[in-house]
Amino acid sequence: MRIEVDCERLRRNTEAVARLCARQGIELAGVTKACCGDPAVARAMLAGGAKLLAESRLPHVRRLRPFPLLQLLSQGQGLLVAAGPAGGLGPRGASR
């Protein structure tokens, strides 16, 4: 199976959702699980206003290494990974 992602459309959609979330004081997290941690998808979500990325699979986490502020947090049996732009926010709005 092959999935094609229009990263510009994803960026615009993320931007629209991030604006709606911001009005309610909610920070948006982009989840890269469905695209196996694809860096292009991660960049599009961050460019659209996602404050952090979430990923639960270690092989996918490895693909996100180029992103600054990468953090692995143990959460039960899985992993929660947060990556944000330089100077961005981490989990639960904690300043970096």
Backbone bond lengths (Angstrom), bond angles and torsions (degrees), N, CA, C in turn:
res aa  C-N    CA-C-N  psi(-1)  N-CA   C-N-CA  omega(-1)  CA-C   N-CA-C  phi
1 M - - - 1.438 - - 1.521 109.09 -
2 R 1.311 116.30 145.15 1.449 121.69 179.58 1.524 109.28 -129.35
3 I 1.311 115.89 135.59 1.460 121.38 177.93 1.517 108.13 -116.01
4 E 1.307 117.16 130.90 1.461 121.86 174.95 1.520 108.36 -108.61
5 V 1.323 116.14 131.88 1.459 121.80 -178.39 1.520 109.53 -117.49
6 D 1.313 116.13 127.41 1.462 121.95 174.05 1.531 105.96 -86.43
7 C 1.321 116.52 97.85 1.472 121.00 -173.72 1.528 112.67 -64.98
8 E 1.315 117.89 -31.43 1.464 119.49 177.72 1.530 110.10 -68.52
9 R 1.312 116.87 -41.90 1.467 120.32 176.85 1.530 110.18 -65.43
10 L 1.328 116.65 -40.20 1.461 120.44 177.47 1.532 110.18 -61.68
11 R 1.334 117.01 -41.75 1.461 120.68 178.10 1.524 110.79 -60.76
12 R 1.337 116.21 -46.38 1.472 119.99 179.70 1.527 111.58 -63.99
13 N 1.319 117.34 -41.83 1.470 120.66 178.71 1.522 110.77 -65.19
14 T 1.325 116.42 -41.36 1.461 120.05 177.49 1.517 110.06 -62.44
15 E 1.318 116.72 -41.31 1.463 121.81 178.44 1.536 110.81 -59.37
16 A 1.328 116.73 -44.21 1.461 120.76 179.87 1.530 111.25 -63.99
17 V 1.321 116.91 -44.19 1.471 120.42 179.77 1.524 110.24 -68.11
18 A 1.329 117.60 -39.78 1.471 121.13 179.27 1.530 110.76 -61.44
19 R 1.343 117.14 -39.44 1.476 120.26 177.46 1.525 110.90 -62.78
20 L 1.321 116.72 -44.92 1.465 120.61 178.82 1.532 110.72 -61.89
21 C 1.311 115.95 -42.71 1.470 120.51 179.54 1.527 110.53 -64.58
22 A 1.325 116.92 -43.52 1.466 121.52 -177.04 1.529 111.20 -59.51
23 R 1.331 117.11 -36.37 1.470 120.64 178.90 1.528 112.06 -60.48
24 Q 1.322 115.62 -25.22 1.462 121.07 -179.54 1.530 112.18 -103.28
25 G 1.338 116.54 6.94 1.457 120.87 -179.59 1.524 113.43 74.90
26 I 1.313 116.71 25.23 1.463 121.96 -177.46 1.525 108.93 -106.86
27 E 1.314 116.50 133.06 1.465 121.11 174.45 1.519 108.61 -94.15
28 L 1.315 115.53 137.48 1.455 122.40 -175.59 1.526 111.12 -90.43
29 A 1.323 116.12 135.82 1.466 122.28 173.10 1.524 107.72 -111.78
30 G 1.320 116.56 133.20 1.458 121.25 175.79 1.521 108.98 -92.35
31 V 1.316 117.10 131.20 1.463 121.91 -179.30 1.523 108.25 -104.51
32 T 1.329 115.62 123.57 1.463 120.68 -175.11 1.530 113.23 -101.90
33 K 1.312 117.81 9.48 1.463 121.80 -175.62 1.531 112.61 -59.33
34 A 1.324 117.70 -45.14 1.470 120.88 -176.15 1.520 112.64 -65.93
35 C 1.335 117.14 -23.17 1.466 120.34 -179.32 1.524 110.92 -108.64
36 C 1.321 116.41 17.64 1.472 122.20 175.69 1.525 112.69 58.41
37 G 1.330 116.91 36.12 1.462 120.69 177.70 1.513 113.90 68.98
38 D 1.319 117.36 29.83 1.465 120.63 -178.44 1.528 110.42 -60.66
39 P 1.341 118.16 122.87 1.466 121.21 -178.00 1.531 113.67 -60.15
40 A 1.331 119.03 -34.44 1.462 120.77 179.71 1.527 110.34 -65.24
41 V 1.320 116.81 -39.56 1.463 121.50 177.80 1.530 109.32 -67.66
42 A 1.325 116.87 -42.33 1.464 121.19 178.29 1.534 110.41 -59.71
43 R 1.337 116.96 -45.82 1.473 120.85 178.99 1.525 111.13 -60.49
44 A 1.325 117.01 -42.02 1.466 120.91 -179.33 1.526 110.78 -63.19
45 M 1.329 117.47 -42.52 1.467 120.16 179.86 1.525 111.37 -67.34
46 L 1.319 117.38 -41.32 1.468 120.24 177.78 1.530 110.75 -65.89
47 A 1.334 117.12 -40.66 1.463 120.82 178.62 1.528 111.28 -65.21
48 G 1.334 116.49 -29.02 1.452 121.24 179.29 1.513 114.28 -81.77
49 G 1.326 116.91 -6.61 1.455 119.02 176.27 1.507 116.24 117.32
50 A 1.321 118.15 0.80 1.465 118.95 173.85 1.527 107.40 -62.85
51 K 1.321 117.00 133.78 1.465 121.24 -177.70 1.519 112.28 -84.21
52 L 1.324 116.72 -22.40 1.455 120.37 177.75 1.509 108.80 -156.53
53 L 1.326 115.03 166.42 1.456 122.18 177.11 1.514 109.00 -111.77
54 A 1.310 116.37 146.63 1.464 120.93 177.22 1.521 108.49 -123.25
55 E 1.314 115.62 135.69 1.463 121.98 179.94 1.509 108.68 -148.86
56 S 1.321 117.29 141.73 1.458 120.21 -175.33 1.521 114.17 -113.20
57 R 1.311 118.46 -4.84 1.469 119.96 -175.42 1.529 110.98 -116.25
58 L 1.313 115.32 126.03 1.455 120.98 -174.86 1.532 113.59 -55.97
59 P 1.332 120.38 -42.05 1.472 118.41 177.43 1.531 112.41 -60.38
60 H 1.324 116.57 -33.57 1.465 120.55 178.47 1.529 110.14 -73.36
61 V 1.325 115.75 -35.67 1.465 120.88 178.52 1.521 109.66 -58.76
62 R 1.308 116.50 -40.70 1.467 120.50 -179.08 1.527 111.49 -59.66
63 R 1.317 117.15 -32.16 1.469 120.43 179.06 1.521 111.93 -72.12
64 L 1.339 117.36 -18.48 1.464 122.03 -178.42 1.528 112.50 -94.25
65 R 1.314 117.67 3.40 1.469 120.90 -177.91 1.523 114.84 -54.63
66 P 1.336 120.24 -33.37 1.467 118.83 -178.97 1.530 114.25 -64.18
67 F 1.327 117.62 -14.56 1.455 119.80 -176.93 1.520 111.18 -82.02
68 P 1.333 117.06 136.98 1.472 120.24 178.93 1.528 110.52 -67.77
69 L 1.323 114.67 159.02 1.459 123.62 176.68 1.517 113.23 61.41
70 L 1.287 116.95 34.22 1.457 121.11 176.61 1.515 108.93 -70.29
71 Q 1.300 116.86 130.23 1.462 121.23 -177.96 1.516 109.12 -139.31
72 L 1.311 116.72 132.96 1.454 121.75 175.57 1.519 108.27 -103.27
73 L 1.303 116.03 130.52 1.459 121.12 178.83 1.515 108.48 -126.41
74 S 1.301 116.76 128.70 1.452 120.45 177.36 1.520 108.91 -70.39
75 Q 1.324 115.92 133.98 1.456 120.30 177.69 1.524 107.23 -145.82
76 G 1.318 116.24 93.91 1.455 120.41 -178.22 1.513 110.41 64.67
77 Q 1.325 116.35 -131.86 1.455 121.84 -179.84 1.522 112.99 -81.07
78 G 1.320 117.80 -17.94 1.455 120.36 -175.50 1.510 112.71 -107.01
79 L 1.298 115.21 -165.96 1.453 122.73 178.67 1.518 108.47 -125.66
80 L 1.294 115.97 145.29 1.455 121.32 169.64 1.514 105.51 -112.87
81 V 1.304 116.65 127.70 1.449 120.91 -178.59 1.513 108.63 -118.03
82 A 1.309 116.35 131.47 1.455 120.60 177.65 1.514 109.16 -120.81
83 A 1.310 116.02 129.87 1.458 120.92 174.77 1.510 107.22 -137.13
84 G 1.297 117.04 131.03 1.458 119.90 179.49 1.506 109.68 -134.62
85 P 1.305 116.77 168.38 1.461 119.25 177.84 1.524 110.14 -66.38
86 A 1.300 116.84 157.88 1.469 120.59 -179.80 1.519 109.61 -50.48
87 G 1.313 116.14 130.51 1.455 121.09 -179.27 1.520 112.70 78.70
88 G 1.329 117.34 6.28 1.459 120.68 -177.78 1.520 112.60 -77.92
89 L 1.282 115.25 -171.57 1.456 121.67 -179.30 1.511 109.31 -102.18
90 G 1.311 115.75 150.49 1.453 121.11 177.66 1.513 110.67 -104.99
91 P 1.318 116.99 -161.80 1.454 121.08 -179.05 1.525 111.65 -57.18
92 R 1.308 115.86 140.76 1.457 124.26 177.68 1.521 112.39 57.61
93 G 1.320 118.12 27.09 1.454 121.93 173.97 1.513 114.97 73.67
94 A 1.321 118.25 13.31 1.463 120.31 179.66 1.517 110.07 -69.14
95 S 1.297 117.11 129.60 1.469 120.52 179.28 1.511 110.08 -70.03
96 R 1.307 114.74 146.25 1.476 120.98 178.25 1.497 108.90 -98.88
